[in-house]
Amino acid sequence: MADLNTELKQYIIEALNLEDMTPDDIDNDAPLFGEGLGLDSIDALELIVLMEKHYGIRLASAAEGKEIFKSIQTMADYVAKNRKK
């Protein structure tokens, strides 16, 4: 699972152009939105695209995304259970 966490962090850094960050800068359990990484609703759209592109996962609703995108760990858990690629 640690490899999946690092992979997700790298994809997020690339997709959101977080050039000054490395995967080590992102805590697995820190919130992605608000106080943690500080992502916003536009970034959420990028995360949805990332999930589909890299893992073949289509989210059914925004509410589902809100739960999945709480942290790197919640994303990794969801990807591990639902990935198609």
N, C-alpha and C positions, 0 to 999 in steps of 0.2 A: 504493500500500500504506500510505503514511503516514496517509491519510484513514481507512482501515479500522482502523488501530491506534488512532487518536484516537476513532473511533466505539466501538470495543470498550471502551476505557478509560471513556468516558462511560456506556455501558450498565452496566459493572461498578460504577461509583460510584453510579449510581442504584439498581441492584438490591440492592447490599449496604449502602446508606445510609451511604456513606463521605463524610459531609457536609463534612468539613474538607479534603477532597482535590480537586485538579483533575487533568485529564488530564496536565498537565505534571509532576505529582508522581510519576507512575508511569513507571518506566524500561521501555522495550520489552523488554529482555532480562533484567530482574530476575525472580527466581523469584516466582510468585504465592503459593506456600505456604511455610511455614517462615519463613526469615529475610527474604525479600523483602517482599512485601506483607502476609504474615502471615495468609493465609486458612486456614480449617479445613475439615473435611469437610462441615459445614452449608453453607458458602459454595460448595463444589463442586457441591452440589445446585442452588444458585441459578444457577451458571454453566451447568449442563446445561439448565435451563429457559430461560435467556437464549439459548443457541444454537438451541434449537428455536423459540422465539417470534420471534426477529429474523431468523434465517437459514434456518429450515426444516431444521435439521440434527439428526438423532436419533443419539445415540451408542450404539454396539452394546454396550459394556461399560465397567465402571469402569476397567479397565486402559487402555482406549483414552483415556478422559478424563484419566487420569494423565499420559499422554504429551502430549496436546493442551494441557492447562492448565499446562504448565511455565512459560510466560511469555506476555506479550501477543503477542510475535512468533510463537510457535508456534501460538497461537490464530488470529492473523490469517492465517498461512500455510494452516492447515487450512480456515478459512472461505472463503478465496479459491478453494480447489480444490473445495470441497464444497457451497457454498451453493446453496439451492434458491429463495431469495427475493432 
